[in-house]
Amino acid sequence: MIDAVRVGTALWVLGRALAMVVFVNRYLGGVVMRFLRRASWDATVDDYLPAVTVVIPLFNELLTRIPDFEAGDPDLLGTNFMRGVKRMPFRFTPEK
């Protein structure tokens, strides 16, 4: 019969080994390949604000097209890992 402690230990070792392979491949491998190819790092853009450039104009356009909308209370996701809206009632009169 297989010992449960040995199985648990083997699964723990396999999980840690997989995490180490993913970490080494993703982070350390990327740095090494960038160094070997003599590639530069991606340029950073300091003045890009996605909320200002995308979301706010989107809602402004919605307000001009749908002036009488009502949003109800949202049903939130019930997890601690990701907080978000699962469902939110919404009523409006279509534009003619």
N, C-alpha and C positions, 0 to 999 in steps of 0.2 A: 504494500500500500504506500502511496506517495505521502510524504510528510507535508502537512499544510504550511509549516514554518518555512520549509525549503522552497515550496512553490511561491510563497509570499516574498521571500528573499530574492528569488530568481526574477520575479516580476518587477520588484523594486530596482534591481540592478539593470534589467533591460530598459526600464523607463528612464533611469538616470543616464544610461548610455545613449539612448535616443535623444534625450534633451541635450547632451553634450555634443553629439554629432550635428544637430540642428544649429546650436549656438556657434560651433566652430565653422560650419559651412556658411552660415548667414553673415556673421560679423567678422570673424578673423579671416576667413577666406576672401571676403570682399576687400578688406584692407590690403591683404597680400597681393591680390590680383590687380588692384589699383596701383600699387607700388611697382609691380612687375611691368605693367603696361605703361607706366609713367603718365597715367591719366590724372587730370586735375579733378578736384572736388567740384560738385555742382554749385553754381552760383546761388547765393541766397537773395531773395527779394524781400526787402524790409517793408515796402509800402503796400503790399497786397493784403487786403482785408476782405475775405470772402463774404462776410456778412454785409459789408457795405456795397460791394460790387455785384452781388448776386441776389441775396435774400431780400434786402430792403427794396430794390426795384421790382422784384417779383410781387411782393405784397402790395406795393403802391399800385401796380398794374391791376392786381385783383380788386383792390378797393375801387378803382375807377370803373371796372366792368361789373362788379357785383357789390353795389353799395349797401344792400340790406341783408347781409349774411349774419347768422347766429351760430356760434359754436358752443356746444354743451360741455359738460365736465368729462374729461378724458378718463378712459380705463387704462391704468398703467400696467406695464409688465410686472409680474410678481417675482422677479429675480433680483438678487443682490449683484449679480455679475453685470447686467446691463439694465440701466433704467431707461425707459422709453414709453411712448404712447402706443398702446395696443389698438385702441379704438376710440374715436371721438365723434359724436354726433354733430352733424352740420346741416343747416337749413339755409336756403336762399331762393330768391325769385329769379328765374333765368331772364337774361337780357333779350328784348324782342328785336 
